[in-house]
Amino acid sequence: MATTYTTTINSMYTLNSPEQGFVVNVLFTVSGTDGTNTASIDGNIQFTDQVESDYVPYDQLTESEVIGWINASTNNQENYYANINGQIESMINPPVSPAAQPLPW
């Protein structure tokens, strides 16, 4: 089954310059599920190249708009997905790990 991914915004940090409530940092979680197993990874993105003309008042922002910023501002989306897929694969096929054994004597 294909993995379905979801991005959730956990918190946002703002400055009052150049406009009040200007978002400069977003903390988020990317989750994935294959229908049986679920895995996730947290992310943090800072916005340092602020474009004042694109400003949207904080109380008018939507979750989908902020997720769009994350997807447009990071090349890490594929890395997040690969990490999640690796976690799910480890749930399906747990890696072999050495186990301590009692001494034979």
N, C-alpha and C positions, 0 to 999 in steps of 0.2 A: 504494500500500500504506500502511496506517496505521502511524504511528510507535509503537514500543514503548519505554516509559521504565523505567529502573532506577535506584534510589538505592542508593549504596554508602557505608557509613560508613568514613571514612579514619582518624579519631582522635577521642578524647574526652578532655576535661580535667576533673579533679575537684577538689573541696575536701574537707576532712575535717570540715566543719561545714555543716549541723547534724548530719550523719551521715558516717561515713567513706565515701569513694568517692562523694560526692554529685556528680553530673554537672552541670557548669555551662556547658560549651561543647562543641559537636560540629562537626567538619569533615567534609564529605561531598561526593560527586560525583553529579550527576544526568546520566545518559547516555540517549541515544535512538538508535534505529536504525529505518530504514525497510526493512531487509532487505538493502540494498546499501550505504548510507551510514550512518556513525556519527558522532555529535557529542556533546560533553559540556560541562558547566559546573560549576565548583566552588562550594560554598556553605559558610557558617559561621553557626551560630546559637548565641546565648547564652541561657541560661535564668537570668533574674534573679528571676522570681517563683516561688520554690521553695515547694512544698507538701510539708511534712514527712510528712503522712499518706499521700502517694502514693509515698513512698520505696521503691525496690527496691534491695537490695544490688547493688553493682557486678558481682560475679561471677555474679549471677543474671539480669542483663539479657540480652535477645535483640536481634538486629539488627532484627527486625521491630517490636519495641517502641520502639526508639529512632527508627526511621523514622516510626513513628506520632507520636512527639513532634514531629518536624520538620514533618510534614504538618499537625498541629494547631496549631503555634506560628507558622507563617509564612503570609503571604498571597502569598508569592512563587512558589509552585509553578507557577502559570500563566505567570509571567514566565520561569521556568526552561524550561518547555516551549516557549514562544514563541521564546526564544533558540536552543534546540536546533533547532527547526523552521527558523528563519532560517539557521542554519549549514548544515543539510542542503539547504535550497533553494539556497544559494550553491554547494554542491557539484554539484547537478544542473544549475543554470543559473548559471554563474559570471558575476559582474557585469562589465560592460564597463568597462575601465580604459584611460585614455590611455596610449599607448606613445611613448617618445622615438624620434624618427626622425633619421636622418643629415641633416645640412643639405643642401639641394639644390644648393649651389654648391661 
